[in-house]
């Protein structure tokens, strides 16, 4: 049975975004970027329609810089886009409203972008060939305001009811157990620290490949549920002993220092109120029965 929460009080509201074109800041500094070793590189990055990378695939090994699997959406107007980014929750249903792919259904799997301005939506690979940049996608957003009835110290972030109900959360007297694929120590948490936890991503930094391999984190898949050790994300992301965050791996690795697979926060609490339980296979594909 799922953990008790205020499902009957959550508001479902429509938010809309358009498929965004991949972009680079202006010349002369771009389009090249710098890897952790100082070498220049040019690789596909966030935005657009990605035809061959999906939730469930490896988070490492792609010739990419933190690319989003599936489709990335945003809005040109900043205030409207912030509404889209804040209200869209992982697990929410999405539907294409325009273009050749009109009527195709998908599901929100993460949030990211250069300044946390994009929402990541999964659609089956064969359907993506019918999409075009600027196609409109509507999300039935629901999840903001979610609260666990017996655990008011636990904060839910960017998580739809579908996902919470699918997670095999165990309620204990003073805490909950949450299944995760892996735990990430605080010293490996990179870009995103200090920023808001209401949207966007926080990164597993991967410059120290030996440490990543020793911890088994190089086996992470897109869509994996993970825990952030000693990290408090109630308002902004920051180090705090005994705090724990639960997140989903939403984008791939990249060569820049401080970056790696980007994660979207789902839950956070201090004082050991969340206890991660290592459970192989805890991934959005299985939890939400996502079609490749």
PLY file of the C-alpha trace (Angstrom):
ply
format ascii 1.0
element vertex 292
property float x
property float y
property float z
element edge 291
property int vertex1
property int vertex2
end_header
0.00 0.00 0.00
1.27 3.47 -0.87
2.12 5.99 1.81
-0.87 8.12 2.86
-0.96 11.59 1.31
-3.42 14.39 0.61
-4.44 13.09 -2.81
-8.01 14.40 -2.60
-6.79 17.97 -2.01
-4.31 18.22 -4.90
-5.28 20.48 -7.79
-4.84 19.28 -11.38
-4.18 22.12 -13.80
-3.17 22.37 -17.43
0.28 23.71 -18.28
1.67 23.91 -21.80
5.10 24.06 -23.39
6.56 23.98 -26.86
9.29 21.67 -28.09
12.40 23.81 -27.76
15.25 23.97 -30.26
18.75 23.05 -29.02
20.75 26.25 -28.59
24.12 27.69 -27.64
24.98 31.08 -26.11
26.47 33.56 -28.54
29.87 33.55 -30.18
32.84 33.88 -29.88
33.02 31.68 -26.75
30.55 29.11 -28.07
29.83 26.63 -29.58
32.88 25.02 -27.94
32.85 24.16 -24.24
35.58 23.00 -21.91
35.90 19.58 -20.30
37.27 19.06 -16.80
40.77 18.55 -18.22
40.67 21.89 -20.09
40.14 20.42 -23.56
37.56 21.99 -25.84
34.64 19.88 -27.01
31.51 20.19 -29.12
28.70 17.74 -28.36
24.90 17.63 -28.49
23.37 19.10 -25.37
19.96 19.74 -23.80
16.89 20.70 -25.83
15.09 19.49 -28.93
13.82 16.05 -29.90
16.26 13.25 -29.07
15.40 10.23 -31.20
17.61 7.50 -29.77
18.03 8.17 -26.03
15.21 7.23 -23.64
14.39 6.67 -20.00
15.82 3.29 -19.07
18.98 3.75 -21.14
22.45 4.12 -19.62
23.14 7.52 -18.07
26.81 7.21 -19.12
28.66 6.60 -22.36
26.83 8.91 -24.76
28.67 11.46 -26.90
26.66 14.19 -25.27
26.77 16.96 -22.68
23.94 16.29 -20.20
21.42 15.54 -22.93
17.71 15.13 -22.20
16.12 11.82 -23.24
12.96 12.21 -25.31
11.59 15.72 -25.77
12.37 19.03 -24.04
9.75 21.75 -23.73
9.66 25.35 -22.50
7.94 28.68 -23.20
9.46 31.95 -24.50
7.86 34.09 -21.76
9.86 33.73 -18.55
6.96 33.97 -16.10
4.84 31.47 -18.03
7.79 29.14 -18.38
8.46 29.30 -14.65
4.86 28.21 -14.11
5.36 25.30 -16.49
8.62 24.30 -14.81
7.26 24.55 -11.27
3.88 22.88 -11.76
4.90 20.01 -14.06
5.71 16.95 -11.93
7.49 13.69 -12.71
4.85 11.13 -13.60
2.31 13.64 -14.97
0.56 12.80 -18.23
1.35 14.80 -21.37
-0.29 15.01 -24.79
0.84 16.53 -28.08
-1.70 19.12 -29.24
-0.32 20.23 -32.63
1.49 18.89 -35.68
1.73 15.47 -37.28
2.10 13.81 -33.87
-1.08 15.36 -32.46
-2.73 13.10 -29.90
0.44 11.23 -28.90
0.60 10.66 -25.17
3.70 10.87 -23.01
4.88 11.31 -19.44
7.05 13.85 -17.59
10.39 12.35 -16.50
12.47 15.32 -15.31
13.41 18.99 -15.38
16.65 20.64 -16.44
18.30 23.06 -18.91
21.02 25.67 -18.66
19.05 27.63 -16.04
16.53 24.92 -15.08
14.13 26.19 -17.72
13.10 22.98 -19.52
10.75 20.11 -18.75
11.68 16.65 -20.06
8.89 14.49 -21.48
9.10 10.87 -22.62
7.32 9.68 -25.76
7.77 6.35 -27.56
10.69 6.48 -29.98
8.63 5.79 -33.09
6.29 8.67 -32.25
9.12 11.21 -31.95
9.75 11.09 -35.71
6.39 12.84 -36.19
7.23 15.79 -33.92
8.68 19.17 -34.85
10.22 22.03 -32.90
7.47 24.36 -31.56
4.83 21.62 -31.41
2.67 22.31 -28.35
2.49 19.80 -25.52
-0.05 20.02 -22.70
0.70 18.50 -19.28
-1.97 17.65 -16.74
0.09 18.93 -13.85
-0.61 17.59 -10.39
1.61 17.17 -7.37
2.54 20.64 -6.13
1.27 20.85 -2.56
1.59 17.12 -1.97
2.08 16.27 1.70
2.47 12.95 3.52
-0.27 12.70 6.12
1.82 11.08 8.86
5.16 12.73 8.10
4.88 16.53 7.92
8.67 16.92 8.12
9.05 15.32 4.68
8.80 17.68 1.72
7.59 16.44 -1.68
8.95 18.20 -4.79
8.07 17.81 -8.49
6.49 14.39 -7.90
3.12 13.42 -9.31
0.70 11.15 -7.44
1.25 8.42 -10.03
4.89 8.12 -9.07
4.38 8.26 -5.31
1.77 5.52 -5.54
4.10 3.37 -7.66
7.03 3.67 -5.24
7.06 0.93 -2.61
7.39 3.37 0.29
7.30 1.85 3.77
5.93 3.98 6.60
7.70 3.63 9.94
6.92 5.46 13.17
9.27 8.41 12.68
10.47 8.00 9.10
9.81 6.38 5.75
11.86 3.87 3.77
12.18 4.69 0.08
13.57 2.22 -2.49
16.53 3.58 -4.46
19.07 2.17 -6.88
22.01 3.95 -5.26
23.02 6.60 -2.74
25.18 9.55 -3.75
27.57 10.98 -1.13
27.50 14.74 -0.61
31.02 15.27 -1.94
29.86 14.09 -5.37
26.91 16.47 -5.60
27.81 19.23 -8.07
26.05 21.84 -10.18
22.72 22.98 -8.76
23.83 23.45 -5.16
22.41 26.69 -3.83
19.63 26.86 -6.41
15.92 26.33 -5.87
14.68 22.78 -5.43
11.28 23.49 -6.98
12.46 22.76 -10.50
15.51 22.09 -12.60
18.26 19.64 -11.73
21.13 18.96 -9.40
24.09 17.03 -10.78
26.20 14.05 -9.86
29.67 15.35 -10.71
31.80 12.73 -12.45
35.31 14.10 -12.96
36.67 11.47 -10.52
35.85 8.42 -12.61
37.60 6.04 -10.23
35.37 7.15 -7.35
32.25 6.90 -9.52
33.18 3.34 -10.54
34.10 2.32 -6.98
30.64 3.34 -5.80
28.93 1.62 -8.74
27.42 4.91 -9.90
28.72 4.39 -13.44
25.94 1.81 -13.85
23.13 4.33 -13.35
20.32 4.44 -15.88
18.12 7.33 -16.92
15.02 7.12 -14.77
16.76 5.52 -11.79
15.59 6.63 -8.34
18.57 7.65 -6.18
19.25 9.17 -2.74
21.37 12.24 -1.99
23.19 11.79 1.31
23.53 14.73 3.72
21.71 17.08 1.36
18.87 19.37 2.40
16.64 20.46 -0.47
13.61 21.82 1.37
14.06 25.24 -0.28
17.46 25.28 -1.98
19.96 22.45 -2.43
22.69 22.48 0.23
24.83 20.29 2.48
23.35 19.32 5.85
24.29 16.26 7.88
21.53 13.66 8.31
19.40 15.25 5.60
18.40 13.03 2.68
16.99 13.79 -0.75
15.30 11.39 -3.16
15.73 12.18 -6.85
15.33 10.71 -10.32
18.15 10.64 -12.89
16.78 12.79 -15.69
19.67 13.47 -18.09
22.97 11.98 -19.20
26.55 12.50 -18.12
28.75 15.24 -19.57
32.47 16.12 -19.64
32.36 19.46 -17.79
33.72 19.80 -14.26
30.94 19.82 -11.66
28.49 18.17 -14.04
27.31 14.67 -14.75
23.92 12.98 -14.81
21.32 15.57 -13.78
18.74 14.64 -11.16
15.28 16.05 -10.43
14.39 16.13 -6.75
11.30 14.22 -5.56
11.48 14.23 -1.75
13.65 15.73 0.97
13.84 15.74 4.76
16.25 16.43 7.60
17.12 14.43 10.76
16.99 11.02 9.11
13.28 11.16 8.32
13.96 9.46 4.96
15.78 6.12 4.96
17.00 4.98 1.52
16.66 1.25 0.90
18.86 -0.11 -1.89
16.52 -1.84 -4.31
17.93 -2.70 -7.76
15.65 -1.89 -10.68
13.85 1.06 -9.09
13.41 2.96 -12.34
10.64 5.01 -13.97
10.33 2.47 -16.77
9.18 -0.22 -14.36
7.41 2.05 -11.88
5.29 3.86 -14.46
5.18 1.12 -17.12
6.79 3.42 -19.68
6.71 2.30 -23.30
10.06 2.55 -25.05
0 1
1 2
2 3
3 4
4 5
5 6
6 7
7 8
8 9
9 10
10 11
11 12
12 13
13 14
14 15
15 16
16 17
17 18
18 19
19 20
20 21
21 22
22 23
23 24
24 25
25 26
26 27
27 28
28 29
29 30
30 31
31 32
32 33
33 34
34 35
35 36
36 37
37 38
38 39
39 40
40 41
41 42
42 43
43 44
44 45
45 46
46 47
47 48
48 49
49 50
50 51
51 52
52 53
53 54
54 55
55 56
56 57
57 58
58 59
59 60
60 61
61 62
62 63
63 64
64 65
65 66
66 67
67 68
68 69
69 70
70 71
71 72
72 73
73 74
74 75
75 76
76 77
77 78
78 79
79 80
80 81
81 82
82 83
83 84
84 85
85 86
86 87
87 88
88 89
89 90
90 91
91 92
92 93
93 94
94 95
95 96
96 97
97 98
98 99
99 100
100 101
101 102
102 103
103 104
104 105
105 106
106 107
107 108
108 109
109 110
110 111
111 112
112 113
113 114
114 115
115 116
116 117
117 118
118 119
119 120
120 121
121 122
122 123
123 124
124 125
125 126
126 127
127 128
128 129
129 130
130 131
131 132
132 133
133 134
134 135
135 136
136 137
137 138
138 139
139 140
140 141
141 142
142 143
143 144
144 145
145 146
146 147
147 148
148 149
149 150
150 151
151 152
152 153
153 154
154 155
155 156
156 157
157 158
158 159
159 160
160 161
161 162
162 163
163 164
164 165
165 166
166 167
167 168
168 169
169 170
170 171
171 172
172 173
173 174
174 175
175 176
176 177
177 178
178 179
179 180
180 181
181 182
182 183
183 184
184 185
185 186
186 187
187 188
188 189
189 190
190 191
191 192
192 193
193 194
194 195
195 196
196 197
197 198
198 199
199 200
200 201
201 202
202 203
203 204
204 205
205 206
206 207
207 208
208 209
209 210
210 211
211 212
212 213
213 214
214 215
215 216
216 217
217 218
218 219
219 220
220 221
221 222
222 223
223 224
224 225
225 226
226 227
227 228
228 229
229 230
230 231
231 232
232 233
233 234
234 235
235 236
236 237
237 238
238 239
239 240
240 241
241 242
242 243
243 244
244 245
245 246
246 247
247 248
248 249
249 250
250 251
251 252
252 253
253 254
254 255
255 256
256 257
257 258
258 259
259 260
260 261
261 262
262 263
263 264
264 265
265 266
266 267
267 268
268 269
269 270
270 271
271 272
272 273
273 274
274 275
275 276
276 277
277 278
278 279
279 280
280 281
281 282
282 283
283 284
284 285
285 286
286 287
287 288
288 289
289 290
290 291
